[in-house]
Amino acid sequence: MSVPPPGLIGTITSDTIVYDDGRLFQNVGGILYQAAVLCGLGVETSLFANCGEDLRADVEALTGVWPALHLEGLSYVPGPGNRVELRYSEAAKEREEVLLSVVPPLDPAAVLAAMAGLEMLLLVFNSGFDISLPAWRRIADAACCPIWLDVHSLALAKRTGGHRDYVALPDWAGWVGGAAYLQANRQEVASLLGHPERWPEASEYPAFFEACFELGVRAVFVTQGREGVLVATSAETRPVGTPAAAVVVDTTGCGDVFAAAAMVRLAAGEDAFSAAAAGAVLASAAAGVAGIRATYELALRSRLTAAGPL
């Protein structure tokens, strides 16, 4: 399957992942999850991100074997970079994220300079500090390719060193305007709707989707964990199921895997529902592994064996 070259905008993170059953993982992560999937699938990919200098050796060790990844847009900055603690508990609806340190927001210059060579663009908020709204508007307004936007940590309070509550996003239209595809989970949709204290009622979705379509969005993907993905286009809204994971090792990055795999299908001309189904298959498989290296190998196996969604 021939896929036009995409660009990824986000932040590389250093993750400490803790489950209430005692499982603990320490990995680099963030935007590298999407990069791992795209490169594993053989898609030429340009990465635009800031990364702490302290993470350089780990990042280079991982990405050095990904021939499809172009790193001209990757900048190393002094210090530890984005360090994140992710805590999962069965008692909580959503994981808790504690951001210990951050890198400066991305300068849009490198993205703007490369724009003519990109056929799709993905922005994911790995910290919420990844890029400023004025900088993002410069990119979105100049883009001549479809944009996938993943709300993710944009919905969290901008603070470091402690618990980050979900907050309302009254300026969400400024972020979403110009995006062709919008990804958010139920909690993040609640923040967009202005009531982060509760998940949306089913009756709230039609008006939300319509507001997105008026901003130019072609399809909205509301990820719902084991319940699958609610996909909405101007013509139809329906759920797409997620296969049950044979083994669950670490669910970190599953939404990122979904985005990358679905984006590949969309870039190849498939519709939103088919793309979501493919993304859900690979995301479910990703729950059975942990870390960037294993995610890359999973995508690579999917491509080489033709047993996966792509």
Secondary structure, DSSP 8 states (H G I E B T S, - for coil): -----EEEEEEEEEEEEEETTS-EEEEEEETHHHHHHHHHTT--EEEEEEEEGGGHHHHHHHHTT-TTEEEEEEEEESSS-EEEEEEE-TTSSS-EEEEEE------THHHHHHGGG-SEEEEE-SSS-SS-HHHHHHHHHH--S-EEEE-GGGGB-S-SSSB--B---TTHHHHHTT-SEEEEEHHHHHHHHT-TTS---GGGHHHHHHHHHHTT-SEEEEE-GGG-EEEEESS-EEEE-----SS-S--TTHHHHHHHHHHHHHHTT--HHHHHHHHHHHHHHHTTS-SHHHHHHHHHHHHHHS-S--
